[in-house]
Amino acid sequence: MPAPTSWLKRLVLGRPFRSDTLGETLLPKWLALPIFASDPLSSVAYATQEILLILSIGGLAYLTLAPWIGLAVAVLLTVVVLSYRQVVKAYPSGGGSYEVASRNLGRSAGLVVAGALMVDYIMTVAVSVASGVDNIISAVPGLNDYRIVLNLGFVLVLMAMNLRGIRESGRAFALPTYLFIGGVVLMIALGLGRAVAGHAPVAESAGYEVRPEQVGLTGLALVFLLLRSFSSGCTALTGVEAISNGVPAFRKPKSANAARTMTAMGVIAVVMFGGITALAMIARVRIAENTCDLAGFRGDCTTDPQRTVISQIAAAVFGGDHSALFYFMQATTALILILAANTAFNGFPLLASILAQDRYLPRQLHTRGDRLAFSNGIVALAVIAGVLIFAFDGSTTRLIQLYILGVFTSFTLCQAGMVRHWNRELAAATDTRARLSIQRSRLINAVGAVLTAVVLAVVMITKFTHGAYLVVIAIPVLYLLMRGIHRHYTHVRDELLPDDESELLPSRVHAIVLVSTLHKPSQRAIAFARASRPDTLTAITVNVEDHDTRELQRQWEQRDMKIPLKVLESPYREITRPVVAYVKNLSRASPRDVVCVYIPEYVVGRWWENVLHNQSSLRLKGRLLFEPGVMVTSVPWQLHSTTRRDLQRVRPLPGDIRRGVTTQRRS
């Protein structure tokens, strides 16, 4: 039977894809939108809430400023979308902000961007899943005690879906994304229509009073409150850059399709964010970081959660919290928020793959898995995000403080890099129309760079003491880590460059065969060593038990083995040290000689058999591999269990014979 792990892997992932089918996984625009844009589209579900949460610190009077802050966020979102359209056209290879910063501002700037983006992607998973679970709890408050379990469960599901491949995960996530867009547009249309008709929706919290944490804010204190609220609302911009990182996943023409998808994402996000903010003001939604600050709150403020802003609006517009459309809105909101993490599950592995290709991350992150997805990056992202969720108790409010600092770091450096890119293009351009186009693109990126730099400064100041300092620490740590990895790979490459000395033949080759018992595996090892025609050939055994050693010597003489058997004494019954000492002495005698150690090993077919065999040989190889001038050769002997296992597990895939594929592959 196939091993349980193999069966489970096929159940979760499906059949493996051939490398030459990579082109079949490319995405049309309608499928790329939910895959790469689910994060910015879903952030409208909580961006307005984050604005109101901060403004409510000063009391109800300051909530009237929410529309102006929302307008500023919408303008910034529009500018950033237009800016990244230029990135998509200029750098279609998929490096996005990292490639732009590296090419135009230098490797150090590129690594800062890479570190910021990795933090952003990790936080996207944590915040999106936590926010989705918040909306589930808004509909079913009894699940509040299982918040962390639900969060971790959804992270595992997302990981499994993405391991199945980008196209398959996109199909699974497309319907919830479009249902959410349809639900929000319907809610906005009905809500604004009722308001125009004179029957404006009223939120369940409209009658609440908010006990302000700060009273009588004026001057700098008021400016600081507004800036902090604006920086919290800028969560609506998270994930905007994901399309620029995923251009290679689009169908041809890649750049054009990616640019159109980004435009569609920007228009939809601005419309939904503006509509939800308007309805929140019309319905007089009240919300606070501490539920006990809401005077009139129904329930126990110390244990009962307050409903999210979007759920309050849905209840007010659709006729109460028991209507079918309310539950539809809650279900699609929870789904899109959880699936928004899919943006990170596509962006993070792609970025990690590019960094690994450039030798800034381990090479394993550049390898595609069975389903042509970057499996190692997907698993790494899920593990790190899960740890963060557990550490912060699945609290969206606590997690979101760590969120947008990395986003605007990458935005700012990317747009600054694009300005330098257009300066070079302008210097080389001679055609008048081309120069006008370049100047227009440069202006867009310059405005984007200035605005995102201002927001970065605001976020740094307003959120630093609320948790953003952790990101300030994390980005330099990642930068130093990536530089260290690159330095290691560079040193290894330089060390392994071919030279004339490496082509010189060794003076002599001394072959040593390790023997514990005279049986078929040791006979095969001796025969293989003889076939290599070494200058000297010796069998050695370690005397752990006198009786066993004498019996081996008797059998050796009886069979007339033709090669000498040397016994190494081991008064402390240790095998590894005497063998290593003997090999070292041979190497020291003539540094230009090579010692080749042949080790017979069992190949087993069942996982538990590994525990019963080959332990001494593993320890011995681990020591010998560090000795210069020593080569270690494993001589396998397959037990019958391996033959049975292979016959059952190795089979052609469906259609292989019809396509002329004859190479057998593991199922």
C-alpha positions in Angstrom: 0.0 0.0 0.0 1.1 3.6 -0.5 2.5 5.3 2.6 -0.1 7.2 4.6 1.8 10.5 4.1 1.8 9.9 0.3 -2.0 9.2 0.3 -2.7 12.3 2.4 -0.5 14.5 0.2 -2.3 13.4 -3.0 -5.7 13.9 -1.3 -4.8 17.5 -0.3 -2.8 18.5 -3.4 -4.0 16.3 -6.2 -1.9 14.8 -8.9 1.4 16.5 -9.7 1.8 18.7 -12.7 4.6 18.3 -15.3 7.0 21.2 -15.7 6.0 21.6 -19.4 2.4 22.4 -18.3 3.3 25.6 -16.6 1.8 27.7 -19.4 -1.6 26.1 -18.7 -1.7 27.7 -15.3 -1.5 31.3 -16.6 -4.5 33.5 -15.6 -7.1 35.4 -17.5 -8.1 38.9 -16.1 -11.3 37.7 -14.5 -9.5 35.1 -12.5 -6.4 37.2 -11.7 -8.6 39.9 -10.1 -9.8 37.8 -7.1 -6.3 36.1 -6.8 -4.2 39.3 -6.7 -6.7 42.0 -5.7 -8.7 40.3 -2.9 -6.7 42.1 -0.2 -7.3 45.7 -1.3 -10.9 44.8 -2.3 -11.6 43.2 1.1 -9.9 46.0 3.1 -12.9 48.2 2.5 -14.7 46.0 5.0 -12.5 47.3 7.9 -10.8 50.5 6.6 -13.8 52.7 7.5 -14.0 51.0 10.9 -10.4 51.8 11.6 -11.0 55.5 10.9 -14.0 55.6 13.2 -12.2 53.7 16.0 -9.5 56.3 16.2 -11.9 59.3 15.9 -14.1 58.0 18.6 -11.2 58.4 21.1 -12.1 62.1 21.1 -15.8 61.6 21.3 -18.8 61.7 18.9 -18.0 65.3 17.7 -15.0 64.2 15.8 -16.8 61.5 13.8 -18.0 64.2 11.5 -14.5 64.4 10.1 -14.6 60.8 8.9 -15.8 61.7 5.3 -12.9 64.0 4.8 -10.4 61.4 6.0 -12.1 58.9 3.8 -11.8 61.2 0.8 -8.0 61.6 1.5 -7.6 57.9 1.6 -9.5 57.4 -1.6 -7.4 60.1 -3.4 -4.2 58.3 -2.1 -5.5 54.9 -3.3 -6.2 56.4 -6.8 -2.7 57.9 -7.0 -1.0 54.6 -5.9 -3.0 52.5 -8.4 -2.0 54.9 -11.2 1.6 54.8 -10.0 1.7 51.0 -10.0 0.3 50.8 -13.5 3.5 52.5 -14.6 5.5 49.8 -12.7 3.6 47.0 -14.4 4.3 48.5 -17.8 8.0 49.3 -17.2 8.9 46.1 -15.3 6.8 43.1 -16.5 9.2 40.5 -15.1 7.3 40.3 -11.8 9.8 41.8 -9.4 7.5 44.7 -8.6 8.7 47.1 -6.0 11.8 45.0 -5.2 13.0 45.1 -8.8 12.3 48.8 -9.3 14.2 49.8 -6.1 17.1 47.4 -6.8 17.6 48.6 -10.4 17.2 52.3 -9.7 18.2 52.9 -6.1 20.7 50.1 -5.5 20.7 46.7 -3.9 20.4 48.0 -0.3 17.1 49.9 -1.2 15.9 46.8 -2.9 16.5 44.6 0.2 14.7 47.2 2.4 11.7 47.0 0.0 11.9 43.2 0.0 11.9 43.1 3.9 9.0 45.5 4.0 7.0 43.5 1.5 7.6 40.3 3.4 6.4 41.9 6.6 3.4 43.2 4.7 2.5 39.8 3.3 2.8 38.1 6.6 0.6 40.8 8.3 -1.9 40.5 5.4 -2.5 36.9 6.2 -2.7 37.5 10.0 -5.0 40.6 9.7 -7.2 39.3 7.0 -7.9 36.0 8.7 -8.4 37.7 12.1 -10.8 40.3 10.6 -12.8 37.6 8.8 -13.2 35.7 12.0 -14.4 38.9 13.7 -17.2 39.1 11.1 -18.1 35.4 11.7 -18.3 36.1 15.4 -20.4 39.2 14.7 -23.0 36.9 13.2 -22.5 34.0 15.7 -21.2 35.6 19.0 -21.0 32.2 20.6 -17.9 31.4 18.6 -15.9 34.1 20.4 -14.3 31.5 22.7 -12.9 29.7 19.7 -11.3 32.7 18.0 -7.7 31.5 17.8 -8.7 28.0 16.7 -10.8 29.4 13.9 -8.0 31.7 12.8 -5.4 28.9 12.7 -7.9 26.6 11.0 -8.5 29.1 8.2 -4.7 29.6 7.7 -4.3 25.9 7.2 -7.1 25.7 4.7 -5.6 28.7 2.7 -2.2 27.0 2.8 -3.7 23.7 1.4 -5.6 25.5 -1.3 -2.6 27.4 -2.5 -0.4 24.3 -2.5 -2.8 22.9 -5.1 -1.7 25.7 -7.5 -2.4 29.3 -8.3 -5.1 28.6 -10.9 -7.0 26.1 -8.9 -7.0 28.2 -5.8 -8.1 31.2 -7.9 -11.1 29.3 -9.2 -12.1 28.4 -5.6 -11.8 32.0 -4.4 -13.3 33.8 -7.4 -16.9 33.2 -6.6 -16.8 34.6 -3.0 -14.9 37.7 -4.2 -17.5 38.5 -6.8 -20.3 37.7 -4.5 -18.8 40.2 -1.9 -18.4 42.9 -4.6 -22.0 42.3 -5.6 -23.3 42.3 -2.0 -21.5 45.6 -1.2 -22.6 47.4 -4.3 -26.2 46.3 -3.6 -25.9 47.4 0.0 -24.5 50.8 -1.1 -27.2 51.3 -3.8 -30.1 50.4 -1.5 -28.7 52.4 1.5 -28.1 55.5 -0.6 -31.4 55.1 -2.3 -33.2 55.0 1.0 -31.3 58.0 2.2 -32.3 60.0 -0.9 -35.9 58.9 -0.5 -35.9 60.2 3.1 -35.8 56.8 4.9 -32.2 56.7 5.8 -31.0 53.4 7.4 -30.2 53.6 11.1 -27.5 51.5 12.7 -28.1 49.6 15.9 -25.5 51.7 17.6 -26.9 55.0 16.5 -28.2 55.8 19.9 -25.0 55.0 21.8 -22.9 57.6 23.4 -19.1 57.3 23.2 -17.1 58.1 26.4 -14.1 59.9 25.0 -10.6 58.8 26.2 -9.3 62.4 25.4 -11.4 65.5 26.1 -11.1 68.9 24.4 -8.6 68.0 21.8 -7.2 71.1 20.1 -4.1 72.2 18.2 -1.4 69.6 17.8 -3.4 67.0 19.8 -6.3 67.3 17.3 -3.9 67.1 14.3 -2.3 64.0 15.8 -5.7 62.4 16.2 -6.6 63.1 12.6 -3.3 61.9 11.3 -3.6 58.7 13.3 -7.1 58.1 12.0 -5.9 58.7 8.4 -3.0 56.3 8.8 -5.4 53.6 10.1 -7.7 54.2 7.1 -4.7 53.7 4.8 -5.1 50.0 5.4 -7.4 50.2 2.4 -4.2 50.4 0.3 -2.7 47.1 1.5 -2.0 44.6 -1.3 -2.2 47.2 -4.2 1.3 46.2 -5.3 0.5 42.5 -5.5 -0.4 42.7 -9.2 2.9 44.2 -10.1 4.6 41.2 -8.4 2.4 38.7 -10.2 2.7 39.9 -13.8 4.3 36.7 -15.0 1.2 34.8 -13.9 -1.0 36.6 -16.4 -1.9 35.5 -19.9 -0.3 37.4 -22.8 -0.1 40.3 -23.3 1.0 40.1 -19.7 1.7 43.8 -19.0 -1.5 45.0 -20.6 -3.7 42.5 -18.8 -2.1 43.3 -15.5 -2.6 47.0 -16.0 -6.3 46.6 -16.9 -6.8 44.3 -13.9 -5.1 46.9 -11.6 -7.4 49.6 -13.0 -10.5 47.5 -12.4 -9.3 46.8 -8.8 -8.8 50.6 -8.1 -12.2 51.6 -9.4 -14.0 48.9 -7.5 -12.1 49.5 -4.3 -12.6 53.3 -4.3 -16.4 52.9 -5.0 -16.9 50.4 -2.3 -14.7 52.3 0.3 -16.5 55.6 -0.5 -19.9 54.0 -0.3 -19.3 52.2 3.0 -17.9 55.4 4.6 -20.9 57.4 3.4 -23.4 54.8 4.8 -21.5 54.6 8.1 -22.1 58.4 8.5 -25.7 58.2 7.3 -26.6 55.3 9.6 -24.7 57.0 12.5 -22.6 54.0 13.3 -20.8 54.1 16.7 -17.9 51.9 17.5 -15.0 52.1 20.0 -11.8 50.2 20.7 -13.1 49.4 24.3 -16.7 48.2 24.2 -17.3 49.6 27.7 -16.7 53.1 26.3 -20.1 52.7 24.5 -22.8 54.1 26.8 -26.0 52.2 26.0 -24.3 49.0 24.7 -26.6 46.0 24.9 -24.9 43.1 26.7 -21.9 42.6 28.8 -19.2 45.0 27.5 -16.4 43.0 29.2 -17.2 39.7 27.3 -19.6 40.4 24.4 -18.0 41.7 21.1 -19.5 44.7 19.3 -20.6 44.2 15.7 -18.2 45.4 13.0 -19.1 48.5 11.0 -20.0 46.7 7.8 -22.3 44.3 9.7 -24.1 47.2 11.4 -24.6 48.8 8.0 -25.8 45.6 6.5 -28.4 45.1 9.3 -29.6 48.7 8.9 -29.9 48.5 5.1 -31.3 45.0 4.8 -33.9 45.1 7.5 -32.3 43.7 10.6 -29.8 41.2 11.8 -32.0 38.2 11.0 -32.7 38.9 7.3 -31.3 36.6 4.6 -29.4 39.5 3.0 -27.7 40.3 6.3 -26.4 36.8 6.7 -25.4 36.8 3.0 -23.4 40.0 3.6 -21.8 38.6 6.7 -20.9 35.3 5.0 -19.4 36.9 1.9 -17.5 39.5 4.1 -16.0 36.9 6.3 -15.1 34.8 3.2 -13.5 37.7 1.3 -11.6 38.8 4.4 -10.2 35.4 4.9 -9.5 34.9 1.2 -7.8 38.3 1.1 -4.9 36.4 2.6 -4.7 34.7 -0.7 -3.1 37.9 -2.1 -0.2 37.3 0.3 -0.1 33.5 -0.5 0.5 34.5 -4.1 2.7 37.5 -3.6 5.0 36.2 -0.8 6.1 33.0 -2.6 6.8 34.9 -5.8 8.9 37.5 -4.1 10.7 34.8 -2.1 11.4 32.9 -5.3 12.9 36.0 -6.9 15.0 36.7 -3.8 16.2 33.1 -3.7 17.1 33.3 -7.4 19.2 36.4 -6.5 20.8 34.4 -3.6 19.2 36.5 -0.8 17.0 33.7 0.5 17.6 30.0 0.7 17.5 28.3 -2.8 14.7 26.0 -1.7 12.3 28.9 -1.9 12.9 29.1 -5.7 11.8 25.5 -6.2 8.3 24.7 -7.5 6.3 21.9 -5.9 4.2 19.1 -7.3 1.5 21.5 -8.5 4.0 24.1 -9.9 3.4 26.4 -6.9 6.3 27.7 -4.8 5.4 25.3 -2.0 8.2 26.1 0.4 7.3 29.8 0.4 3.6 29.0 1.0 4.3 26.8 4.0 6.7 29.3 5.5 4.2 32.1 5.2 1.5 30.0 6.8 3.7 29.1 9.7 4.9 32.6 10.5 1.4 34.1 10.2 0.0 31.4 12.4 2.6 32.2 15.1 1.7 35.9 14.9 -2.0 35.1 15.3 -1.4 32.9 18.3 0.9 35.5 19.9 -1.6 38.4 19.5 -4.7 36.3 20.4 -6.2 36.8 16.9 -7.0 40.5 17.7 -7.5 42.5 14.5 -7.0 45.8 16.4 -3.6 44.7 17.9 -2.4 43.1 14.7 -3.3 46.0 12.4 -1.0 48.4 14.2 1.9 46.3 12.7 0.4 46.4 9.3 0.8 49.4 7.0 4.3 50.6 7.9 5.9 48.0 5.6 3.3 48.8 2.9 4.2 52.4 2.6 8.0 51.8 2.9 7.8 49.7 -0.3 5.4 52.2 -1.9 7.7 55.2 -1.3 11.0 53.5 -2.4 9.3 52.0 -5.4 7.8 55.3 -6.6 11.1 57.1 -6.0 12.9 54.4 -8.1 10.3 54.9 -10.9 11.1 58.6 -11.0 14.8 57.8 -11.5 13.8 55.2 -14.2 11.8 57.8 -16.1 14.7 60.3 -15.9 16.9 57.8 -17.7 14.2 57.0 -20.2 13.7 60.7 -20.9 17.4 61.3 -21.4 17.5 58.6 -24.1 14.1 59.5 -25.8 14.1 61.7 -28.9 10.5 61.3 -30.2 8.2 64.1 -28.9 5.2 61.9 -28.2 7.4 59.4 -26.4 8.9 62.2 -24.3 5.4 63.5 -23.3 4.3 60.0 -22.3 7.5 59.6 -20.2 7.0 63.0 -18.5 3.4 62.1 -17.7 4.4 58.8 -16.1 7.2 60.5 -14.2 4.8 63.1 -12.8 2.4 60.3 -11.7 5.2 58.5 -9.9 6.7 61.7 -8.4 3.3 62.6 -6.9 2.9 59.0 -5.6 6.4 59.1 -4.0 5.7 62.4 -2.2 2.3 61.3 -0.9 3.4 57.9 0.2 6.5 59.4 1.9 4.2 61.7 3.8 2.0 58.9 4.8 5.0 56.8 5.8 6.1 59.5 8.2 2.6 59.8 9.6 2.3 56.1 10.1 5.7 55.9 11.8 4.9 58.8 14.2 1.3 57.8 15.0 1.7 54.0 15.3 5.2 53.6 16.6 4.2 53.1 20.3 1.2 51.1 19.3 3.2 48.2 17.9 4.7 49.6 14.7 8.1 49.6 16.5 8.1 45.8 16.0 8.1 46.3 12.2 10.8 48.9 12.5 12.9 46.2 14.2 11.8 43.4 11.8 12.7 45.1 8.5 16.4 45.8 9.5 16.6 42.2 10.9 15.4 40.8 7.6 17.7 43.1 5.7 20.7 41.9 7.6 19.6 38.3 7.3 19.3 38.5 3.5 22.7 40.2 3.2 24.2 37.4 5.3 22.6 34.7 3.2 23.9 36.4 0.0 27.4 36.8 1.5 27.4 33.0 2.3 26.3 32.1 -1.2 28.9 34.4 -2.7 31.7 32.9 -0.5 30.7 29.4 -1.5 30.6 30.3 -5.2 34.1 31.8 -5.0 35.4 28.9 -3.0 34.1 26.4 -5.6 35.4 28.1 -8.7 37.5 25.6 -10.8 41.2 25.9 -10.8 44.2 24.0 -12.2 44.9 22.1 -9.0 41.4 20.6 -9.0 42.2 18.9 -12.3 45.3 17.1 -10.9 44.9 13.3 -10.4 45.6 12.0 -6.8 48.8 10.2 -6.3 47.1 7.1 -5.0 43.6 6.0 -4.0 43.2 4.0 -0.8 40.0 2.1 -0.7 38.5 1.0 2.7 35.5 -1.2 3.1 33.7 -1.2 6.4 32.7 -4.7 7.5 30.7 -5.7 10.6 29.5 -9.1 9.3 30.4 -11.1 6.2 27.1 -11.1 4.3 25.7 -10.1 0.9 25.9 -6.3 1.4 29.5 -6.4 2.5 30.4 -8.7 -0.4 28.8 -6.2 -2.8 30.7 -3.3 -1.3 34.0 -5.2 -1.7 33.2 -6.1 -5.3 32.3 -2.5 -6.1 35.5 -1.3 -4.4 37.5 -3.8 -6.5 35.8 -2.6 -9.7 37.1 1.0 -9.1 40.7 -0.4 -9.2 42.2 1.5 -6.2 45.9 1.4 -5.4 45.2 -0.3 -2.1 42.2 -2.1 -0.8 41.6 -2.9 2.8 38.6 -4.2 4.8 38.3 -2.9 8.4 36.1 -3.9 11.3 35.9 -2.5 14.8 36.4 -4.9 17.7 33.4 -4.3 19.9 32.7 -7.9 20.9 35.7 -10.3 20.8 33.5 -13.3 20.0 31.9 -11.6 16.9 35.3 -10.4 15.7 36.9 -13.8 15.9 33.9 -15.3 14.1 34.3 -12.7 11.3 38.0 -13.5 11.0 37.3 -17.2 10.8 34.7 -16.7 8.0 37.1 -14.4 6.2 39.8 -17.0 6.1 37.4 -19.8 5.2 36.1 -17.9 2.2 39.6 -16.7 1.1 38.4 -13.1 0.6 41.7 -12.1 -1.2 41.9 -8.7 0.6 43.3 -8.1 4.1 40.9 -7.6 7.0 42.2 -5.1 9.6 40.8 -5.1 13.1 40.6 -1.8 14.9 40.5 -2.1 18.7 37.8 -0.1 20.6 38.2 -0.6 24.4 35.2 1.7 25.0 33.0 -0.1 22.4 32.8 2.9 20.1 32.7 2.5 16.3 33.0 5.9 14.9 36.1 7.2 16.6 38.5 4.4 15.7 37.4 4.4 12.0 37.9 8.2 11.8 41.3 8.0 13.5 42.4 5.3 11.1 41.3 7.3 8.0 43.0 10.4 9.3 46.3 8.6 9.7 46.1 7.4 6.1 45.4 11.0 4.9 48.3 12.5 6.9 50.8 10.0 5.5 50.4 11.5 2.0 48.3 14.6 1.6 48.0 14.1 -2.2 46.4 10.6 -1.7 42.7 10.1 -1.6 41.0 7.8 0.8 37.6 6.3 -0.3 35.5 4.7 2.4 32.8 2.2 1.1 29.9 1.7 3.5 27.4 -1.0 2.9 23.8 0.2 3.7 20.4 -1.3 3.8 17.6 0.3 1.7 14.3 -0.3 3.5 10.7 0.0 2.3 8.9 0.8 5.5 9.4 3.9 7.5 9.8 2.1 10.8 12.6 -0.1 9.4 14.8 3.0 9.2 14.9 3.1 13.0 16.2 -0.5 13.0 19.0 -0.2 10.5 21.9 2.1 9.3 22.3 4.2 12.5 26.0 3.5 12.8 26.7 4.3 9.2 24.8 7.6 9.4 26.9 8.7 12.3 30.1 7.6 10.6 29.3 9.4 7.4 28.5 12.5 9.3 32.0 12.5 10.7 33.9 11.4 7.6 32.3 14.0 5.3 34.1 16.8 7.2 37.6 15.2 6.6 39.6 16.7 3.7 40.9 14.2 1.1 38.2 11.6 2.2 35.4 10.4 0.0 32.4 8.4 1.3 30.6 6.0 -0.9 27.3 4.3 0.1 26.8 0.9 -1.4 23.1 0.1 -1.2 21.5 -3.3 -0.6 17.7 -3.3 -1.2 15.7 -5.4 1.1 12.6 -7.2 -0.2 10.3 -4.6 1.4 11.6 -2.0 -1.1 10.7 -4.1 -4.1 7.1 -4.5 -2.9 6.8 -0.8 -2.1 8.1 0.4 -5.4 5.9 -1.9 -7.5 2.8 -0.5 -5.7 3.8 3.1 -5.7 5.4 3.7 -9.1 2.8 3.8 -11.8 2.2 5.9 -15.0 -0.2 8.8 -14.7 -3.5 8.7 -16.8 -2.9 9.5 -20.4 0.9 9.0 -20.3 0.9 6.1 -22.8 -1.4 8.0 -25.1 0.9 11.0 -25.0 4.0 8.8 -25.6 5.3 9.4 -22.0 7.0 6.2 -20.9 9.0 7.4 -17.9 7.4 6.1 -14.7 6.7 8.6 -11.9 5.7 8.2 -8.3 2.0 8.7 -7.6 
